[in-house]
Amino acid sequence: MLQLNRIHKVFNEGTPDEKIALDDIQLTMKPGDFVTVIGSNGAGKSTLMNIVSGVLLPDVGNVLIDDQDVSRVSEYKRSKLIGRVFQDPMAGTAPSMTIEENLAMAYSRNRTRTFRIGVTKKRKEFFKEVLETLHLGLENRLNAKVGMLSGGERQALSLLMATFTEPSILLLDEHTAALDPARADLITNLTKEIVEKYHLTTLMVTHNMQQALDLGNRLIMMDKGQIILEVNEDEKKHLTVEGLLNEFQRIRGSKLASDRALLS
């Protein structure tokens, strides 16, 4: 589970460039919840993800994962509990290393490190089995350098690496935004399959409002560092993109900015 209690984050405090990035954020996710997050540029979505992952620490408030207060725990130590997939397919993997080596690193993330050298035959068979679930033929390319993979293949591998150890929290940070429509659909479908298979507690930021409606059981809308709308599972089933836009206008009294992908 994930719990954010009264999270407040300010950048450049006390200067002319002061910006309140997160303002009294309250969010509780039960085990298995899949929450999608939408909002215009500058709404606080990325800051929210960085607070959860430990890249940033809150000025005020607490972050709890599985009832552990990790508010002051470093990103490195927190990574044992968290899987994260970034927007850039080049992030999250080591391009100069092979598929097998990347998987081995991800596999050891939440396990005790040993001095054993290489990958055992049993573990290699396990890697092949999990790669087969991607239906991309990567199970036959264990020794291929990750840097030689296409963007879609690499993002699929990143998703697998972030999830096959079944983290307490999965963070998806606009993980399909840099892909062409066909590959974005592939990763979206894989995301749905993997999250359901492992019953992962998932927080996903997206600029694609239709994707935000199609995935997950809950939705939140952010604006100016605040959560201005929360939609539960029953409400979400009947909501449309037009309905979301109308809700924003009702709450804020103005239209949502038509930036790069909110309407896509």
Protein Blocks (a to p, Z undefined) as FASTA:
>chain_A
ZZdehiacdehehiakbccfbghiacdddehiacddeddehilmmmmmmmmnomaccfbd
cddeehiafklgcfklmmmmpccddfblkgoiafkbcfklmmmmmmmmmgccdfbecjdf
klmmmmmmmmmmnonopmmmmmpcfklpcfklmmmmmmmmmmmnopabdcdehkllmpcf
klmmmmmmmmmmmmmmnopacddddfblklmmmgojbdcddeehiafbdcdfklmmmpcf
klmmmmmmmmnopacddbfklmZZ
